[in-house]
Amino acid sequence: TFQTADKWYTALAEMHIATLVFQHNDMVEFEDDCKTKSVARQLFLRLAKQGRLSNFGFAPDNWST
């Protein structure tokens, strides 16, 4: 389990980057495809570490704690 949504998103982003780096069976088809996927994953990781994913589009949660 993860203590916060931010920690979950960060772990998820790191797993997706690892998959891109280590998976060898048709994960990417072309150099541009690889660049696009890599940039997208790096941006997602940056947003996760900044805590900018866990509250995007959600109303403040003041009642569950």
C-alpha positions as CSV (number, residue, x, y, z in Angstrom):
1,T,0.0,0.0,0.0
2,F,1.0,3.6,-0.4
3,Q,0.6,6.4,2.1
4,T,-0.5,9.0,-0.5
5,A,-1.8,9.1,-4.0
6,D,1.3,11.1,-4.9
7,K,3.5,8.1,-3.8
8,W,1.4,5.8,-5.9
9,Y,1.6,7.9,-9.0
10,T,5.4,8.2,-8.5
11,A,5.8,4.4,-8.2
12,L,3.5,3.9,-11.2
13,A,5.6,6.3,-13.3
14,E,8.8,4.6,-12.3
15,M,7.4,1.2,-13.2
16,H,6.4,2.4,-16.6
17,I,9.8,3.8,-17.2
18,A,11.4,0.5,-16.2
19,T,9.1,-1.3,-18.6
20,L,10.2,0.9,-21.4
21,V,13.9,0.5,-20.6
22,F,13.9,-3.3,-20.0
23,Q,11.1,-4.8,-22.1
24,H,12.5,-6.0,-25.4
25,N,9.5,-7.5,-27.2
26,D,8.0,-4.9,-29.6
27,M,7.5,-2.2,-26.9
28,V,8.6,0.4,-29.5
29,E,8.5,0.2,-33.2
30,F,10.5,3.3,-34.3
31,E,13.0,5.7,-32.8
32,D,10.3,8.5,-32.7
33,D,7.9,6.1,-31.0
34,C,10.6,5.5,-28.3
35,K,11.3,9.2,-27.8
36,T,7.6,10.0,-27.5
37,K,7.0,7.2,-24.9
38,S,10.1,8.2,-23.0
39,V,9.2,11.9,-22.9
40,A,5.6,11.1,-21.8
41,R,6.8,8.9,-19.0
42,Q,9.4,11.4,-17.8
43,L,6.8,14.2,-17.8
44,F,4.4,12.0,-15.8
45,L,7.1,11.2,-13.3
46,R,7.9,14.9,-12.9
47,L,4.2,15.7,-12.3
48,A,3.9,12.9,-9.8
49,K,6.9,14.0,-7.8
50,Q,5.6,17.5,-7.8
51,G,2.3,16.3,-6.4
52,R,0.4,17.7,-9.3
53,L,-1.5,14.5,-10.3
54,S,-3.3,13.6,-7.1
55,N,-5.6,16.6,-7.0
56,F,-6.1,17.2,-10.7
57,G,-9.9,17.3,-11.5
58,F,-10.9,16.2,-8.0
59,A,-12.9,18.2,-5.4
60,P,-11.2,18.7,-2.1
61,D,-11.7,15.7,0.2
62,N,-12.5,17.1,3.6
63,W,-14.9,14.5,4.8
64,S,-13.1,11.1,4.7
65,T,-10.5,11.9,7.4
